């Protein structure tokens, strides 16, 4: 494909036309200028990174490229040819393929059916399926993209689902592949495998655009990188000629501390004592298989692990809202007192009253009511608190005042308590949740994925607040799939795999490699299995709910 | 950022929808060879042109306020209560039992008692679907629809076999005692020295309906329970996170909803017919769905929408009485209003949003 790239030769200043060239792309949504005069050149056969904070306009730009939005101004050239991309079909015909952050797969279709969906050759399915099977086999060999074509999507791990997305694009003969935050859901090993696939694609002459906020990945795999800030392209540099620090500064527009500065911990009495916690969900799958740990006052315990290994269930159980129909056993002691695990006093309101704050993993469906105004969300979960109420009615004025104060403390922007939560950026939504939970000064703070989809500036801020809470003598349980985050914040790291704690390490006495192995379920005894680096498919308990083992 | 100003959202959009419905209705009337202007004039004169017309319009409005509020409250908890019809029927049974139980000395004493009866019976009728939804996951839409039929059958049985006075051939209860007769607006106006709406059914319940609007507004937007209902309605996982029990909220919201639907019986059973007859609700429970939809589940919106449907009901009756337009056509007009204000809401809303965005952009430039 790449060999067939036409040398249109219309423009003498370019020896080889760029795979993608954008000139002066602008796009506004109402008063918001999402993209402003964007110029971008992506050389054929390279991996080009695009980084920027949330809301910098990366996704808008890529949506324009894929035909989801029409630019207000500007030109798009694909392989040197000006082109108007009116819809995704045009983009596909132009050889552009997109792998979205949230996969667009039909869960109960097989891999093969998903691949031909929208690219069927005729009214009958069989010829298309046969053809796809052949193409798939070939692609699998060429690029290490092995997936069972007859497996249904819901049986696949997240990493494999992503491969299906890539295969979908390749099946449509994509020459230019855009990947939006592809590693967010992968283990380090899976991410490495993905990078090997991308390298292979590049070797075949494909062009890859990688959108990410992880500086490490940019440095590791890209040839060149463009930085976006507030809708503008602020820099395009060769990766070899830059550093993570420089990129971070370009992204945020000021110097950023990539590592959290914190004093050594001063652990006090145990705040949370978890013993042999077990949870079987209503489909009979054991999600937690006897989890035990302690957290002391003034200490951050980090729980590392690939998502879907029981972290969610652990947080929900501690927070007082385990999934409906789950069977729970074990014991949780908070400040020396036994907590009710199953009875009427096991709900989230009681847990809050016991001094447990909770920043949930999914702020959009749990931590916030997206349609509520920011001020209403500030009372969420604490709406029974006396200071928010006056007799029978809620004291909305008091809640509003409190919201204004908290939004100021946590630098939530825009500082408008009347704005609905959904109208804030991801980072600011998270700040609202963190402000609400931390300002209550809980004895124990449960934190799930505190910086998922949060921009660098806000990450730094949220990390600082968590460390401050710990320094004031409170206990923190941190669950994150970002190893870097776990390593830089935690005082102790526990690794969870398949509902069990595989081991505990001190962050300065371990390596990503060692933790990665534990995350894949490999203990010291069966070390040799792990050379491949790919965790067994059953690492993803979430994706295989039907097999109780 | 909101796409358009609030007034455009809550007032302009329904008004345009209404206008579209009127235009189509006019075309339909033209098509059967009648004059749309005459028809409109007949409806307006008949429903709003005299205190007599108003007396009926407001009577219907009162019914629709109660059933509309019932749907709205449940809707805030994301529960679609289709059972207003049945709940209002059973509420009527509650009213009848209270009114017939004692020789009430004065309506001022009978009214609160009957209200309790109406609300309790209506709420009880909503309780079973609510419980089934909360505990067993049976869909509330299905169960409430089924309970409408069960209510109709129940009333049939009770009226024919239990409440029918000996010797009567009519499937209806005995007349309620004198002491339960509610003051009509006519009487209240007369007490003030005004002559207003003679022989019309509108009665003191109209004011109770307005108070109910205010109370529902307070409940939804000013109380902890309302906060929890709204939070649960928007996101069940978030409600769980906040320690709000889905079972509790489902049951409570449906009890309130059923109670409001039941209260409608104060108007039609106690206020108007002064006995319990078969099919006393006459579809008001279903109209309540349209009213809540059009009123965007806000009590003030419900009030306005109820007024509109009151007008359509009364005006439509006049149309059938004075013109050769068949009665069925009134149903067509009502259906068009429901279609445009409810189902096709986005058809008007989206172009409007775009228009406002374009205007704002020009304003910024």
Interface residues (C-beta under 8 A of the other chain):
Chain A: X28 X30 X31 X32 X319 X320 X321 X347 X348 X349 X350 X351 X352 X358 X360 X362 X365 X366 X367 X368 X369 X370 X371 X372 X376 X379 X380 X381 X383 X384 X389 X392 X393 X394 X396 X423
Chain B: X1 X3 X218 X222 X223 X224 X227 X228 X230 X231 X234 X235 X237 X238 X240 X241 X242 X243 X244 X245 X357 X360 X361 X364
